[in-house]
């Protein structure tokens, strides 16, 4: 007998780090739209990326982001194919081109804060592409267990530095910035660039403090294949190709050339419009549910109850991020006393329909990613299991 298919599902308690959980209501609407969008008798994934319905999706998504983040008129929003790794490359090409424009051809350098595996990869990519990278802090020797105060970072050379790059939330190592550098550390004219792939729209931020924010959608608010960029409009100014060649500065590939992407409303090449539509539905849901102030309140509560539960068993659950102020509200990482207990934890959690808890392959252990779509109820079920497992096995 054939199984009856529906768009309903039991609400999952899934803690995967990305691709991650999305609200069921969003997926249900997207499923209908994939077949027939706005009574066009075509699915959202079948329409031209330059058609009026597709352009409306792009514009609506941008408008939602501007409203949620209170993005000032000084900044522009655009989308590009790819994820964070694409951003590692596109950022360095475009911001060094902008720096050359501002300085009449100087190459300059970029400051990178290495506080986890993703910021480390980004710095390595900038170096691989031949750009001058200045590592101002590197916590690898401390196993990325903290984010030191800015007073302990290497001073930034204001005369030759284009930007300071940080990864606002490190998914693998579970640390997160709770502030931005004060003016006494970040010199005027040096732009703050942040990878917010895993915590975008999880909290209120002051966009005006950033020269550029990059966020792959698939960790917290969407599907893989699309990245959000929020950039200060002045950073879109670049020399001509001929001038960049003359200066000896590499040209950004055209598909990732920010001025071209912006001037074509993110549709210079074929934007994954279905993925953008998912982002539109997610952002609209956030607006309907009270915006980022409400979402941040929920996220803080989720993190608080889970960290408190783990902290009750300090000899059983170890929290690698030793600095409480640097612990991520999105990715809670922890370990158990042995590999055998960790395997047992994963197995029994799965039997209790708590899935996606295995840590990143590079560090092992456990990782509970409690992104926006993970409900407080799911986290409370995990908390109950954390306590029960410790009581039985400690």
Buried (B, 14 or more C-beta within 10 A) or exposed (E): EEEEEEEEEEEBBBBBBBEBBBBBEBBBBBEEBBEEBEEEEBBBBEBEBBBEBBBEBBEBBBBBBBBBBEBEEEBBBBBBBBBBBBBBBBBBBBBBBBBBBBBEBBBBBBBBBBBBBBBBBBBBBBBEBEBBBBBBBBBEEEEBBBBBEBEEBEEBBEEBBBBBBBBBBBBBBBBBBEEBBEEEBBBEEBBBBBBBBBBBBBBBBEBEEBBBBBBBBBBBBBBBBBBBBBBBEEBBEBBEEEBBEEBEBBBBEEBBBBBBBBEEBBBBBEBBBBBBBBBBBBBBBBBEEEBBEEBBEBBEBBBEBBBEBBEEBEEBBBBBBEBEEBBBBBBBBBBBEEEEBBEBBBEBBEEBBBBBBBBBEEBEBBBBBBBBBBBEEBBBBBBEBBBEBBEEBE
